[in-house]
Amino acid sequence: DVTLVWSVTSGKRLLLADGQEVHYSNSRSAVLDFSWTMRGNHVLKVVAHATAPMTAEPGFRQYDFYVDGRSFFSFPKVYRLGLTGNK
């Protein structure tokens, strides 16, 4: 369970993993980009933008979560697990 609490007004950002604080900062930067290592040497990374751009380029995500360098959005969907030839 990964939770991001971000006040874009005050700039306070808190990142929790399994209920434990892994990052806290107070910055008015429009982008949060933070990575850390979890049990089993898995590298987790959160990239979040305070707001979506007025004209987003194709493939832009306001937020993304990476596990060992692979985007959460590229993981197989639960309903596809066990099917042959899933991508």
Backbone as CSV, one residue per row, in Angstrom:
resi,resn,N_x,N_y,N_z,CA_x,CA_y,CA_z,C_x,C_y,C_z
1,ASP,0.844,-1.160,0.000,0.000,0.000,0.000,0.899,1.235,0.000
2,VAL,0.783,2.068,-1.026,1.552,3.302,-1.124,0.560,4.461,-1.172
3,THR,0.774,5.436,-0.280,-0.128,6.583,-0.174,0.678,7.868,-0.301
4,LEU,0.200,8.761,-1.152,0.806,10.078,-1.306,-0.198,11.112,-0.814
5,VAL,0.218,11.913,0.161,-0.586,13.034,0.649,0.172,14.291,0.257
6,TRP,-0.454,15.141,-0.564,0.234,16.295,-1.108,-0.683,17.506,-1.038
7,SER,-0.289,18.480,-0.271,-1.003,19.750,-0.233,-0.333,20.688,-1.221
8,VAL,-0.996,20.927,-2.340,-0.392,21.810,-3.339,-0.421,23.262,-2.865
9,THR,-1.237,23.556,-1.854,-1.287,24.904,-1.299,-0.062,25.181,-0.427
10,SER,0.203,24.288,0.536,1.331,24.508,1.451,2.641,23.925,0.928
11,GLY,2.553,22.936,0.045,3.753,22.291,-0.484,4.191,21.078,0.313
12,LYS,3.461,20.748,1.382,3.824,19.582,2.196,3.486,18.305,1.438
13,ARG,4.457,17.379,1.431,4.283,16.105,0.722,4.717,14.976,1.640
14,LEU,3.863,13.987,1.786,4.130,12.840,2.639,3.876,11.585,1.827
15,LEU,4.844,10.696,1.833,4.731,9.435,1.098,4.849,8.293,2.103
16,LEU,3.833,7.429,2.134,3.794,6.290,3.048,3.830,5.001,2.251
17,ALA,4.559,4.026,2.755,4.578,2.681,2.175,4.270,1.714,3.313
18,ASP,3.200,0.957,3.154,2.734,0.046,4.204,2.572,0.778,5.533
19,GLY,2.070,2.015,5.475,1.810,2.799,6.668,3.019,3.465,7.285
20,GLN,4.208,3.249,6.726,5.441,3.832,7.260,5.883,4.997,6.370
21,GLU,6.296,6.085,7.007,6.766,7.238,6.251,8.077,6.908,5.543
22,VAL,8.106,7.121,4.225,9.345,6.917,3.471,9.872,8.238,2.924
23,HIS,9.017,9.272,2.901,9.459,10.568,2.395,8.563,11.656,2.955
24,TYR,9.195,12.754,3.341,8.466,13.963,3.711,9.260,15.142,3.183
25,SER,8.569,16.077,2.570,9.234,17.295,2.116,8.237,18.440,2.137
26,ASN,8.770,19.624,2.094,7.950,20.826,2.045,8.514,21.697,0.938
27,SER,7.944,21.557,-0.241,8.464,22.251,-1.415,7.299,22.632,-2.319
28,ARG,7.399,23.773,-2.918,6.336,24.204,-3.843,6.634,23.763,-5.285
29,SER,7.591,22.877,-5.424,7.897,22.330,-6.746,6.650,21.641,-7.301
30,ALA,6.454,21.725,-8.595,5.266,21.157,-9.233,5.400,19.660,-9.499
31,VAL,6.585,19.087,-9.241,6.804,17.668,-9.519,7.408,16.985,-8.303
32,LEU,6.875,15.821,-7.980,7.459,14.958,-6.948,8.032,13.749,-7.675
33,ASP,9.300,13.488,-7.474,9.974,12.338,-8.075,10.830,11.730,-6.969
34,PHE,10.372,10.604,-6.430,11.066,10.001,-5.294,11.114,8.490,-5.455
35,SER,12.264,7.895,-5.152,12.384,6.432,-5.210,13.026,5.928,-3.923
36,TRP,12.715,4.691,-3.573,13.252,4.063,-2.376,13.277,2.554,-2.579
37,THR,14.028,1.882,-1.727,14.166,0.432,-1.822,13.352,-0.230,-0.719
38,MET,12.591,-1.250,-1.094,11.766,-1.999,-0.134,12.391,-3.368,0.111
39,ARG,11.729,-4.148,0.950,12.187,-5.517,1.206,12.372,-6.265,-0.105
40,GLY,13.322,-7.144,-0.120,13.589,-7.926,-1.322,14.344,-7.144,-2.380
41,ASN,14.915,-5.998,-2.012,15.666,-5.145,-2.945,14.838,-4.654,-4.124
42,HIS,13.540,-4.472,-3.931,12.691,-3.903,-4.981,12.754,-2.386,-4.884
43,VAL,12.996,-1.752,-6.030,13.070,-0.297,-6.071,11.706,0.235,-6.506
44,LEU,11.122,1.074,-5.657,9.828,1.684,-5.940,10.043,3.168,-6.217
45,LYS,9.226,3.703,-7.107,9.385,5.111,-7.483,8.014,5.723,-7.736
46,VAL,7.821,6.930,-7.238,6.600,7.691,-7.488,6.982,8.956,-8.237
47,VAL,6.273,9.215,-9.323,6.424,10.465,-10.063,5.030,11.080,-10.143
48,ALA,4.880,12.287,-9.606,3.571,12.941,-9.601,3.726,14.409,-9.962
49,HIS,2.765,14.911,-10.708,2.736,16.314,-11.112,1.561,16.984,-10.406
50,ALA,1.772,18.187,-9.874,0.728,18.886,-9.131,-0.513,19.114,-9.984
51,THR,-0.309,19.438,-11.236,-1.432,19.664,-12.150,-1.084,19.088,-13.515
52,ALA,-2.111,18.774,-14.240,-1.907,18.307,-15.618,-1.621,19.523,-16.493
53,PRO,-0.761,19.375,-17.508,-0.484,20.516,-18.385,-1.709,20.871,-19.229
54,MET,-1.756,22.104,-19.683,-2.893,22.554,-20.506,-2.996,21.707,-21.779
55,THR,-1.851,21.391,-22.373,-1.839,20.533,-23.558,-0.880,19.385,-23.266
56,ALA,-1.431,18.275,-22.856,-0.613,17.117,-22.489,-0.170,16.368,-23.737
57,GLU,1.068,15.935,-23.725,1.562,15.121,-24.833,1.007,13.703,-24.686
58,PRO,0.905,12.959,-25.765,0.375,11.595,-25.682,1.194,10.753,-24.699
59,GLY,0.499,9.984,-23.880,1.163,9.126,-22.921,1.478,9.801,-21.597
60,PHE,1.175,11.099,-21.476,1.441,11.806,-20.222,0.529,11.265,-19.122
61,ARG,1.088,11.091,-17.941,0.310,10.690,-16.766,0.594,11.691,-15.663
62,GLN,-0.456,12.124,-14.991,-0.260,13.071,-13.898,0.484,12.408,-12.747
63,TYR,0.326,11.100,-12.634,1.067,10.352,-11.624,1.435,8.989,-12.195
64,ASP,2.511,8.408,-11.680,2.895,7.049,-12.065,3.646,6.420,-10.903
65,PHE,3.582,5.116,-10.855,4.226,4.333,-9.808,5.020,3.241,-10.500
66,TYR,6.308,3.146,-10.171,7.186,2.179,-10.813,7.660,1.145,-9.803
67,VAL,7.720,-0.102,-10.238,8.291,-1.190,-9.447,9.428,-1.771,-10.268
68,ASP,10.629,-1.677,-9.749,11.826,-2.146,-10.449,11.899,-1.587,-11.869
69,GLY,11.550,-0.307,-12.011,11.651,0.373,-13.295,10.491,0.166,-14.241
70,ARG,9.488,-0.616,-13.841,8.340,-0.891,-14.712,7.107,-0.167,-14.197
71,SER,6.451,0.586,-15.066,5.278,1.355,-14.685,4.135,0.442,-14.244
72,PHE,3.450,0.855,-13.201,2.277,0.126,-12.722,1.263,-0.067,-13.842
73,PHE,1.131,0.931,-14.711,0.134,0.874,-15.775,0.478,-0.148,-16.855
74,SER,1.721,-0.640,-16.863,2.097,-1.652,-17.855,1.973,-3.071,-17.301
75,PHE,1.648,-3.201,-16.017,1.478,-4.535,-15.425,0.215,-5.193,-15.985
76,PRO,0.184,-6.533,-16.005,-1.036,-7.220,-16.461,-2.210,-6.873,-15.559
77,LYS,-3.381,-6.764,-16.145,-4.596,-6.505,-15.379,-5.030,-7.801,-14.700
78,VAL,-5.661,-7.701,-13.554,-6.060,-8.882,-12.783,-6.930,-9.810,-13.621
79,TYR,-7.849,-9.236,-14.395,-8.738,-10.073,-15.201,-7.999,-10.794,-16.331
80,ARG,-6.750,-10.396,-16.626,-5.973,-11.045,-17.690,-5.034,-12.121,-17.165
81,LEU,-4.822,-12.165,-15.851,-3.898,-13.145,-15.279,-4.354,-14.560,-15.597
82,GLY,-3.434,-15.397,-15.991,-3.745,-16.788,-16.305,-4.159,-17.024,-17.739
83,LEU,-4.389,-15.966,-18.507,-4.751,-16.126,-19.916,-3.486,-16.341,-20.723
84,THR,-3.579,-17.115,-21.765,-2.399,-17.356,-22.595,-2.162,-16.174,-23.522
85,GLY,-0.907,-15.882,-23.735,-0.528,-14.814,-24.650,-0.820,-13.417,-24.120
86,ASN,-0.937,-13.280,-22.783,-1.220,-11.922,-22.259,0.029,-11.061,-22.350
87,LYS,-0.182,-9.785,-22.549,0.916,-8.823,-22.724,0.826,-7.749,-21.693
